[in-house]
Amino acid sequence: MASKTLARPVWWKNTFFLFGILLVIIALIGLVRGESAIRDPGQIREGRLVMINLLAAVLMIANGLVSHRLAIQAYEEANGPED
């Protein structure tokens, strides 16, 4: 049985990037409309929700960078580098 060659990993399929971008959008909404716009129903009132979302976005994007680089490295080890 012939093995199928894998497609080169693309960044936009990595969910860490997608969730990071979503968290940035949520933080921007919080900056523009106020923290009450991004607070969950029933959530206690606390400050710094925008900063918490921005920090979470940075961590998600950093995780995306690491996992994407590892995926590219594994792809190149299996298939050889593309020029």
Secondary structure, 3 states (H helix, E strand, C coil): CCCCCCCCCCHHHCHHHHHHHHHHHHHHHHHHHCHHHCCCCCCCCCCCHHHHHHHHHHHHHHHHHHHHHHHHHHHHHHHCCCC
